[in-house]
């Protein structure tokens, strides 16, 4: 058996990114949303008002990125932002019926297929894969600091998030 080298691993990572990008592009083409926009709508799907910062954190987005995404979704009539009465510096975000209706159209075939196949693996294999992916993520994350994160001004270059997110409603 051939010994695995860094090029082999990078090839597999690029392949995963390619599949994720293809899925994201299909989603955009089919319903007119980016995967990040879909993730935000999923985060708001409970109908409760949420803090934009919490949504950004749950989706690993910067403040600049979430602001742009919220702008576009608000322009499309899918959500509304309202300043909190008790603290005007805080903004609550709530999904609108149009956003909920579109959210129901988002196909989950890619995610569901992966989840089904993943669950068919043994617990030991799932754990092994999870640990290996955490290590790879750590390797990519080494040397990245807050300044690097704040420069992320583009929405979705090659980014796909599995958008099932649970947030606590603001009180």
N, C-alpha and C positions, 0 to 999 in steps of 0.2 A: 504494500500500500504506500502511495506517494505521501511524503511528509507535507503537511499544510504549511504554506508560507504566507506572509503578509499580503502578497498580491492576490492569493486565492480568497482571503477574507475580504479584501477590498472589492473584489469582483462580486462576491455575494452581496455585500452591502449596496453596491451600485445597482445590482439586479433588484433588490428589495425596493430601493428608492425609485427605480424605473417603474416597477409595478404600481407602487403607490402613486406616482405621478400620473400614470395612465388612468388610474381610478379617479384621481382628482380631476383630471381633464374631462373624463366622461361625465362626471357629476356636474361639472360646470356647463358642459355642452347640453346635457339633458334638461337641467332645470334652471340654469342661469345663476348658480351660486358657486362660490369657491368652497373648498373644504373647510377653510377657517370660518367663513360665514355660516356654513352648515353647523360647525361645532358651536358657534355662539348661539344659534337658534336652538340646538339641542340643550345647551346649558340653561336656556330660558324656558324650555318646554313645559315646566311645571306651572307656568302662568304667574308665578310670584315675581316680585320686584327684586332685582339683585344689584349688587355693587359692581360697576364696570371693572374695578381692580381685581375683585375676586374672580370674575370671569376670565380676565387676562391671565391671572395666575394659574387657574385650573387648566387652561389651554396652552400654557407656557408661551404667552405672548407678551410683548412689551406694551407700555402705555401708548406709544405712538401707533403701534399696529392695531391695538384694540380700538383706539379712537377712530382710525380710518375705516375699520370694518363696521363699527357702529354707525358711522356717518352714512356709508353706502346702504346698510340695511334700513336705516331710518328713511333715507331718500326713496327706497323701494316700498315703503309703507309696511315693513315687516316688524318693526319694533318702535318703541317710543322711549325717549329719555326725559326724566323729570327730576328737577332739583328737589332735594329733601327739604321739607318745611323746617325741620328742627336744626338743620345744618346745611345752608345753601351751597357749601363747598362740595357736598356729596351729591352724586347723581345716581338715581335709581334707573334701572333698565328693565323694561317689561316687553314681552313679546305681544304682538297684535294678532288678531284672527288670521290675517293674510299670511303672516309668518308661520303660524301653526298649520295652516292649510298646506303651505308649500313644504313644510317640514315632513308632513305625512307622505309626500311624493318622493322623498329622497330614498333611493334604493340602497339597501344595506347588504346586497348580495356579496360584495367583496368581504366585508367585515364578518358577516354571518358565516360565510364559507370558511374563512380562517378560523373563527371561533369553534365551529363544529369540528373541523379537522384537528385543531389544537386539543380540544376536549377528548378526542379519541385516543390521544397519546397517553401513555402511562403517566402517573403522577411523578415518577422519577424523571421521565423525559421532559415533562413540562417544567419541572424545577430546574433541571440542567439547562434547558434553553433560556429560561428566565435569567438565571445567574450569568450565563454567557453573554446575553444581551446587555445586562447591567454592566458587566465588565467592559464591553465594547463602548457603551454609552459613556462610561467613565473615561476611557481613552480619548474619545472625541471631546469630552468636556474639559480635559486637563488644559490649563492655561487660559480658559475662557473666563473673563471677569465681567463685572457689571457694565463697564464701558463698552465691551464688545456687544453685550446684549442690547444696550440702548441704541446701537447703530442699526438694529434690525428694523428698517423702515419699510421694507417691501412686505406685502402680504403674499404668503404662499409661494415662494419661488419653487421649491420642490418639497412641499410640506403636506403631509397628510396626517390628520389626527383621527384616531378612532373617537368619534365625538360623544360617546355616552358619558356624560359628566353629571355629577350630583353636587349641587350647591345648597347651602343653607339660605333660606329667604332672609332678607333684611327685616328687622323688626320696626 
